[in-house]
């Protein structure tokens, strides 16, 4: 069971890292999901963007640009916290 969970975790990391090839990633301020910019979710007349995951609409200035360093730092902090709590 542990091996399956580990494989799922590494698959998720791999898939997220592959997103960084576009260099156009943003984090939703509402649900924290990381997604590539999608013009179909943007309303230029109102300067609003709708998250494709949580469907929350907000001003485009609230979007947080995400870099690979941000992702790796967050991943490390999560791992470190899990390790300190005896979960790794």
ChimeraX attribute file (.defattr): number of C-alpha atoms within 10 A of each C-alpha:
attribute: neighborCount
match mode: 1-to-1
recipient: residues
	/A:1	5
	/A:2	7
	/A:3	8
	/A:4	9
	/A:5	10
	/A:6	11
	/A:7	11
	/A:8	12
	/A:9	12
	/A:10	12
	/A:11	12
	/A:12	12
	/A:13	14
	/A:14	11
	/A:15	11
	/A:16	15
	/A:17	13
	/A:18	10
	/A:19	15
	/A:20	16
	/A:21	10
	/A:22	9
	/A:23	13
	/A:24	14
	/A:25	20
	/A:26	19
	/A:27	18
	/A:28	25
	/A:29	15
	/A:30	15
	/A:31	12
	/A:32	14
	/A:33	13
	/A:34	19
	/A:35	19
	/A:36	16
	/A:37	18
	/A:38	13
	/A:39	10
	/A:40	9
	/A:41	14
	/A:42	18
	/A:43	14
	/A:44	10
	/A:45	6
	/A:46	10
	/A:47	11
	/A:48	17
	/A:49	24
	/A:50	19
	/A:51	25
	/A:52	16
	/A:53	13
	/A:54	12
	/A:55	13
	/A:56	13
	/A:57	17
	/A:58	18
	/A:59	13
	/A:60	16
	/A:61	10
	/A:62	14
	/A:63	18
	/A:64	14
	/A:65	17
	/A:66	17
	/A:67	14
	/A:68	15
	/A:69	9
	/A:70	11
	/A:71	16
	/A:72	13
	/A:73	12
	/A:74	12
	/A:75	13
	/A:76	12
	/A:77	12
	/A:78	12
	/A:79	14
	/A:80	14
	/A:81	13
	/A:82	12
	/A:83	11
	/A:84	10
	/A:85	9
	/A:86	8
	/A:87	9
	/A:88	9
